[in-house]
């Protein structure tokens, strides 16, 4: 059992003031959580006159997430935060629009089944190892941009069979980091019911979003126009599946308008790489901070992979690698909060939730709740083999990918990608933390570090340089 407690904002002794919420809370909601918050079941607060509830009790979380009749739709706050990049795509849409989009997207996610997608993951992972080989022994390793590069490369090859070069990867990282910091600050104005177009932050977010969309638009447009001309599309990727989608019952073509297609691709691209990059960045730092765990990870990677090129069948044997990533996501969930709107009055525990209230669900709080998890703030990958953790899993206290009808469609894809990337790094490299350079999590749209994540990187005795891979 590990007793190492990695960094997180120290909880407050007492309830934050309105000034705390408007200043520190606007920059990062984790900084205004109290000690009591980490033991609560249902919390209530009022902000700009609007009721907000933090829902942590597993049964209440399950009730909200599994509800299928529109009582707790995705909050308008989520549309406000993400629509400049992804429009009204499946991540933020509700009702009949969401149902139609889900039907249209199912063929794309079928095309991204983990066994079929594995070759598109392997090339980027091996390209990452080549980039790491250029580091001198003991060099500084800037973790977040590299994890963004490799995960963006994976999802771009999976979506449209194009690889991600370094310049485009850096632009994606910088643009979305700027975007989410602006967009999150605007959410506080959204809680006050101020229309988005009246907020200067919202217009800044739209300008930042254009930088993100500019990466994707030329790649999608060429394929879309070729398909409209009747040219055969035989790439076998997610974009092919969307362009060639047919109704499973009637066989009639299912077509996206161009702008709608771009929005859905933008959603898949951002959800498919930003959350994985955030989770992997924290996992890499945690490995560096725990030499004993890192050594066990290295030994598993050497035992399973040997000197071979990783194969799909290796993935299920990397059990400790999987538990490291699961534990990293428990402590540092890529999406720490998500919001639902209450559309009718409802009693939860001793409170009457009024229509119009905001229900905040929090993987961060559910997965660190001190009444549910043993040694809740400690990094302990072995907990997943202990009975008390199995109870937490059964009770839905672990929800990094959410669950239910709106659970993440790419959860298995993300897990396999992370296992492959961590095993490739651990087999050939040793990592060390840099004293005095401890990352501090900041919750915006995703959970990133306030000032980046850096380690030292050392080549082990023999680094295997992979062969050239095709996109």
VOGU-3710 file (C-alpha; in Angstrom, 3 decimals, decimal comma):
1> xxxxxxxxxx> 0,000/0,000/0,000  1,397/3,392/-1,022  1,141/6,383/1,316  2,405/8,928/-1,223  -0,021/11,875/-1,406  0,534/13,831/-4,631  -0,246/17,549/-4,866  -3,710/19,052/-4,818  -4,966/22,452/-3,626  -5,174/22,433/0,192
11> xxxxxxxxxx> -8,832/22,450/1,281  -10,172/25,404/3,232  -11,132/25,130/6,899  -14,365/27,058/6,430  -16,829/27,924/3,709  -15,421/30,315/1,072  -16,709/33,862/0,908  -18,322/35,347/-2,186  -15,022/37,162/-2,765  -13,153/33,832/-2,629
21> xxxxxxxxxx> -15,536/32,361/-5,203  -15,265/35,379/-7,502  -11,456/35,491/-7,376  -9,786/32,178/-6,513  -12,802/30,109/-7,574  -12,911/31,763/-10,985  -9,344/30,637/-11,631  -9,808/27,139/-10,228  -12,818/25,661/-8,367  -10,556/23,163/-6,568
31> xxxxxxxxxx> -9,015/26,046/-4,613  -12,304/26,877/-2,856  -13,246/23,376/-1,740  -13,389/22,837/2,021  -12,278/19,896/4,148  -15,952/19,061/4,639  -16,451/18,898/0,859  -14,278/15,782/0,705  -16,716/13,976/3,021  -20,059/15,364/1,840
41> xxxxxxxxxx> -22,932/13,632/0,055  -24,918/16,625/-1,200  -23,775/20,228/-0,890  -25,699/23,432/-1,587  -24,535/26,931/-2,431  -25,888/30,062/-4,055  -23,965/32,065/-6,624  -25,361/35,241/-8,212  -28,744/34,219/-6,814  -28,758/30,817/-8,529
51> xxxxxxxxxx> -28,774/27,568/-6,537  -25,956/25,152/-7,242  -25,707/21,641/-5,803  -22,632/19,444/-5,552  -23,917/15,887/-5,895  -21,499/13,251/-4,568  -23,571/10,454/-3,024  -23,302/7,526/-5,495  -27,015/6,742/-5,568  -27,882/10,353/-6,402
61> xxxxxxxxxx> -25,153/10,509/-9,056  -26,506/7,305/-10,581  -30,060/8,686/-10,509  -29,018/11,806/-12,424  -26,712/10,144/-14,946  -29,010/7,214/-15,774  -32,140/9,359/-16,117  -33,448/9,004/-19,685  -36,485/11,320/-19,812  -34,750/14,674/-20,008
71> xxxxxxxxxx> -35,177/15,659/-16,351  -31,444/16,401/-15,988  -30,111/17,471/-19,413  -26,566/18,607/-20,039  -26,359/22,081/-18,590  -26,460/25,144/-20,778  -23,195/26,031/-19,004  -21,516/23,174/-20,863  -22,846/24,438/-24,196  -21,551/27,893/-23,287
81> xxxxxxxxxx> -18,097/26,519/-22,404  -17,598/24,284/-25,441  -19,798/25,517/-28,294  -17,218/27,959/-29,735  -15,115/24,898/-30,610  -17,593/22,056/-31,099  -20,912/23,809/-31,766  -24,001/21,897/-30,720  -22,328/18,501/-31,115  -23,092/15,356/-29,146
91> xxxxxxxxxx> -21,009/16,389/-26,136  -23,364/19,261/-25,283  -26,599/18,599/-27,199  -29,800/17,261/-25,641  -33,098/15,641/-26,562  -33,891/14,664/-30,138  -30,789/16,427/-31,462  -28,594/14,254/-29,243  -30,457/11,072/-30,230  -30,018/11,852/-33,938
101> xxxxxxxxxx> -26,328/12,617/-33,486  -25,783/9,446/-31,483  -27,310/7,437/-34,324  -25,129/9,197/-36,895  -21,951/8,710/-34,885  -22,327/5,029/-34,039  -20,709/3,876/-37,329  -17,670/6,066/-36,605  -17,140/4,550/-33,187  -17,613/1,096/-34,654
111> xxxxxxxxxx> -14,753/1,968/-37,024  -12,632/2,886/-33,986  -12,951/-0,469/-32,204  -9,831/-0,952/-30,139  -8,464/-3,941/-32,054  -8,962/-2,251/-35,426  -7,599/1,054/-34,117  -4,470/-0,442/-32,553  -2,222/0,041/-35,628  -3,225/3,719/-35,706
121> xxxxxxxxxx> -2,117/3,978/-32,051  1,140/2,114/-32,538  2,629/4,474/-35,130  2,230/7,593/-32,946  3,538/5,746/-29,875  6,649/4,688/-31,775  7,121/8,186/-33,191  6,968/9,462/-29,605  9,781/7,068/-28,603  11,882/8,433/-31,470
131> xxxxxxxxxx> 11,314/11,986/-30,244  12,250/11,013/-26,694  15,443/9,389/-28,007  16,636/12,847/-29,038  16,766/13,930/-25,380  20,178/13,850/-23,761  20,641/11,690/-20,653  18,969/13,489/-17,740  17,409/16,187/-19,919  14,307/18,117/-18,930
141> xxxxxxxxxx> 11,166/16,446/-20,293  8,259/18,861/-20,891  5,503/16,315/-20,379  2,230/18,029/-21,325  3,143/19,138/-24,884  4,539/15,661/-25,655  1,455/13,881/-24,314  -0,685/16,278/-26,351  1,382/15,512/-29,449  1,137/11,732/-29,193
151> xxxxxxxxxx> -2,576/11,626/-28,293  -3,488/14,185/-30,968  -1,499/12,119/-33,453  -3,416/8,978/-32,440  -6,846/10,557/-32,764  -6,029/12,434/-35,987  -4,856/9,199/-37,648  -7,952/7,426/-36,318  -10,323/10,119/-37,545  -8,845/11,050/-40,924
161> xxxxxxxxxx> -5,635/9,023/-41,544  -3,332/12,053/-41,205  -0,377/12,259/-38,836  0,260/15,185/-36,492  3,505/17,047/-37,021  5,252/18,885/-34,193  4,270/22,411/-35,235  0,596/21,514/-35,560  0,699/19,633/-32,232  2,180/22,629/-30,422
171> xxxxxxxxxx> -0,392/24,969/-31,955  -3,187/22,627/-30,817  -1,791/22,485/-27,274  -1,300/26,243/-26,967  -4,634/27,119/-28,580  -6,796/24,841/-26,465  -4,937/25,753/-23,259  -5,666/29,423/-23,964  -9,227/28,620/-24,977  -10,233/26,674/-21,894
181> xxxxxxxxxx> -8,775/29,239/-19,481  -10,832/31,974/-21,123  -13,972/29,841/-21,441  -13,916/28,629/-17,848  -13,764/32,165/-16,486  -16,848/32,991/-18,550  -18,831/30,231/-16,789  -19,119/32,386/-13,693  -20,954/34,971/-15,759  -23,083/32,156/-17,158
191> xxxxxxxxxx> -24,151/31,201/-13,634  -25,432/34,750/-13,303  -27,555/34,126/-16,433  -25,698/36,822/-18,363  -26,150/36,068/-22,098  -22,970/34,778/-23,703  -22,782/37,520/-26,350  -22,588/40,161/-23,583  -19,452/38,605/-22,145  -16,047/39,833/-23,477
201> xxxxxxxxxx> -14,599/36,478/-22,384  -16,999/34,582/-24,650  -15,853/36,539/-27,702  -12,214/35,937/-26,743  -13,033/32,230/-26,440  -14,521/32,234/-29,945  -11,308/33,752/-31,330  -9,210/31,139/-29,523  -11,549/28,416/-30,814  -10,827/29,424/-34,399
211> xxxxxxxxxx> -7,178/28,457/-33,852  -8,277/24,962/-32,781  -10,728/24,556/-35,659  -8,104/25,769/-38,152  -6,145/22,551/-37,535  -9,063/20,415/-38,672  -10,985/22,331/-41,334  -8,620/21,804/-44,314  -8,319/18,086/-43,552  -12,075/17,562/-43,442
221> xxxxxxxxxx> -13,008/19,823/-46,356  -10,940/17,962/-48,945  -12,483/14,612/-48,045  -16,010/16,036/-47,788  -15,814/17,663/-51,225  -14,355/14,509/-52,796  -17,216/12,477/-51,341  -19,758/15,029/-52,643  -18,251/14,562/-56,136  -18,960/10,850/-55,857
231> xxxxxxxxxx> -15,366/9,732/-55,350  -14,939/6,526/-53,356  -13,636/6,950/-49,825  -11,683/3,863/-48,791  -9,554/5,135/-45,904  -11,444/2,984/-43,393  -11,202/5,668/-40,694  -13,837/7,473/-38,604  -14,357/10,167/-41,239  -15,008/7,457/-43,838
241> xxxxxxxxxx> -17,608/5,923/-41,538  -19,365/9,280/-41,162  -19,286/10,094/-44,871  -20,584/6,637/-45,819  -23,008/6,136/-42,920  -26,342/4,462/-43,647  -29,436/3,925/-41,534  -29,116/0,407/-40,035  -32,841/-0,241/-40,552  -33,548/1,266/-43,988
251> xxxxxxxxxx> -30,085/1,431/-45,568  -30,753/5,043/-46,562  -27,711/7,368/-46,441  -27,275/9,354/-43,235  -25,718/12,678/-44,107  -24,178/15,486/-42,095  -24,190/19,034/-43,368  -20,597/20,277/-43,642  -20,669/22,547/-40,576  -22,297/19,815/-38,511
261> xxxxxxxxxx> -19,661/17,320/-39,663  -16,865/19,712/-38,649  -18,466/20,162/-35,228  -18,685/16,415/-34,643  -15,101/15,862/-35,818  -13,921/18,737/-33,603  -15,720/17,116/-30,677  -14,112/13,721/-31,349  -10,699/15,286/-31,856  -10,779/17,334/-28,651
271> xxxxxxxxxx> -12,483/14,709/-26,499  -10,244/12,050/-28,012  -6,915/13,714/-27,303  -7,250/16,495/-24,712  -8,672/14,285/-21,961  -6,158/11,507/-22,708  -3,272/13,983/-22,781  -4,296/15,437/-19,427  -4,630/11,997/-17,811  -1,342/10,738/-19,245
281> xxxxxxxxxx> 0,550/13,853/-18,151  -0,436/13,281/-14,534  0,328/9,556/-14,817  3,849/10,292/-16,092  4,564/12,642/-13,186  3,170/10,161/-10,643  5,408/7,436/-12,051  8,420/9,732/-11,785  7,518/10,581/-8,174  7,312/6,916/-7,099
291> xxxxxxxxxx> 10,515/5,009/-8,053  9,255/1,705/-6,631  6,057/1,850/-8,717  8,047/2,951/-11,761  10,372/-0,041/-11,393  7,429/-2,450/-11,254  5,972/-0,769/-14,338  9,297/-1,119/-16,171  9,586/-4,800/-15,226  6,054/-5,517/-16,474
301> xxxxxxxxxx> 6,739/-3,717/-19,768  9,985/-5,661/-20,251  8,333/-8,974/-19,372  5,310/-8,476/-21,644  6,842/-6,583/-24,565  10,466/-7,760/-24,411  12,281/-6,348/-27,425  9,254/-6,855/-29,671  7,079/-4,293/-31,355  3,945/-3,975/-29,164
311> xxxxxxxxxx> 0,980/-5,987/-30,386  -2,723/-5,818/-29,576  -2,605/-9,066/-27,585  0,063/-7,578/-25,302  -2,358/-4,967/-23,977  -4,460/-7,243/-21,785  -1,308/-8,559/-20,094  -0,202/-5,095/-18,947  -2,380/-5,235/-15,834  -0,230/-3,117/-13,503
321> xxxxxxxxxx> 0,136/-0,501/-16,250  -3,643/-0,396/-16,498  -4,025/0,028/-12,737  -1,510/2,872/-12,695  -3,562/4,762/-15,259  -6,828/3,944/-13,491  -5,415/5,289/-10,241  -4,046/8,369/-11,979  -7,529/9,066/-13,376  -9,012/8,553/-9,920
331> xxxxxxxxxx> -6,804/11,258/-8,412  -6,682/13,503/-11,469  -9,834/12,916/-13,554  -9,469/14,653/-16,906  -12,912/16,253/-16,525  -13,188/17,071/-12,804  -16,702/18,592/-12,921  -19,660/18,427/-15,269  -23,017/20,092/-14,978  -26,645/19,106/-15,448
341> xxxxxxxxxx> -29,683/21,376/-15,230  -32,721/20,494/-13,109  -35,883/20,908/-15,191  -38,392/20,108/-12,433  -38,583/20,154/-8,637  -37,077/17,048/-7,071  -36,277/15,971/-3,509  -32,744/14,693/-2,891  -31,919/13,713/0,668  -33,233/16,569/2,828
351> xxxxxxxxxx> -33,246/19,204/0,067  -35,816/20,250/-2,517  -33,971/20,842/-5,774  -35,865/23,545/-7,628  -36,205/23,655/-11,402  -33,505/25,888/-12,853  -30,880/24,792/-10,342  -27,476/23,561/-11,455  -26,423/20,040/-10,468  -22,651/19,714/-10,404
361> xxxxxxxxxx> -21,363/16,143/-10,626  -17,715/15,775/-9,749  -15,437/12,837/-10,515  -12,815/14,779/-8,515  -14,936/14,701/-5,345  -16,537/11,296/-5,861  -13,147/9,683/-6,386  -11,538/11,424/-3,412  -14,446/11,102/-1,000  -12,912/10,139/2,335
371> xxxxxxxxxx> -16,015/8,180/3,395  -15,854/5,970/0,311  -12,151/5,459/-0,448  -9,431/4,098/1,761  -6,577/6,643/2,078  -8,459/8,692/-0,508  -5,735/11,174/-1,512  -2,877/8,654/-1,785  -1,510/7,341/-5,092  -1,932/3,590/-4,728
381> xxxxxxxxxx> -2,359/1,572/-7,955  -2,630/-1,654/-5,928  -5,956/-0,503/-4,490  -7,688/-1,898/-7,594  -6,914/-5,439/-6,439  -8,412/-4,893/-2,948  -12,046/-5,659/-1,965  -12,910/-2,159/-0,699  -12,070/-0,683/-4,094  -14,284/-3,194/-5,857
391> xxxxxxxxxx> -17,113/-1,939/-3,656  -16,413/1,639/-4,778  -16,461/0,515/-8,414  -19,779/-1,296/-7,958  -21,270/1,763/-6,248  -20,314/4,115/-9,109  -17,897/6,117/-6,959  -15,392/5,861/-9,845  -16,534/7,790/-12,915  -13,636/9,281/-14,916
401> xxxxxxxxxx> -15,535/8,452/-18,127  -18,985/8,994/-16,611  -21,425/6,124/-17,344  -25,010/5,489/-18,409  -26,561/6,612/-21,720  -24,157/9,566/-22,010  -21,027/7,790/-20,866  -17,870/8,272/-22,925  -18,053/6,263/-26,163  -14,262/6,258/-26,391
411> xxxxxxxxxx> -13,448/4,967/-22,880  -11,980/1,630/-24,014  -10,062/3,403/-26,793  -8,558/5,890/-24,310  -7,595/3,161/-21,862  -5,803/1,078/-24,501  -4,012/4,148/-25,876  -2,773/5,109/-22,397  -1,569/1,582/-21,582  0,398/1,432/-24,829
421> xxxxxxxxxx> 2,004/4,857/-24,342  2,947/4,279/-20,687  4,398/0,835/-21,430  6,475/2,182/-24,320  7,914/4,942/-22,122  8,550/2,695/-19,123  10,312/-0,003/-21,133  13,021/2,296/-22,473  13,190/5,289/-20,116  13,491/6,192/-16,448
431> xxxxxxxxxx> 11,889/9,369/-15,121  12,712/11,515/-12,106  10,859/14,435/-10,584  12,590/17,815/-10,390  12,925/19,025/-6,815  11,064/22,278/-6,309  9,063/21,826/-9,526  5,848/20,239/-8,253  2,800/20,535/-10,516  -0,427/21,895/-9,045
441> xxxxxxxxxx> -3,721/20,859/-10,672  -6,019/23,531/-12,067  -9,562/22,618/-13,100  -10,748/24,412/-16,210  -12,490/22,439/-18,950  -9,943/19,683/-18,279  -7,553/19,123/-15,382  -4,157/20,507/-16,289  -1,243/21,753/-14,222  -1,077/25,453/-13,376
451> xxxxxxxxxx> 2,518/25,818/-14,600  3,090/22,685/-16,685  4,549/19,279/-15,799  8,248/18,533/-16,147  10,495/15,611/-15,206  14,035/14,451/-15,922  14,305/11,667/-18,477  17,062/9,034/-18,635  17,630/6,429/-21,307  17,867/2,904/-19,992
461> xxxxxxxxxx> 20,703/0,646/-21,154  19,324/0,044/-24,627  16,632/2,209/-26,194  14,880/0,393/-29,021  14,361/2,796/-31,963  11,172/1,664/-33,683  10,920/1,190/-37,452  9,146/3,760/-39,587  5,355/3,498/-39,381  2,837/4,626/-41,950
471> x> -0,022/6,877/-40,925
//
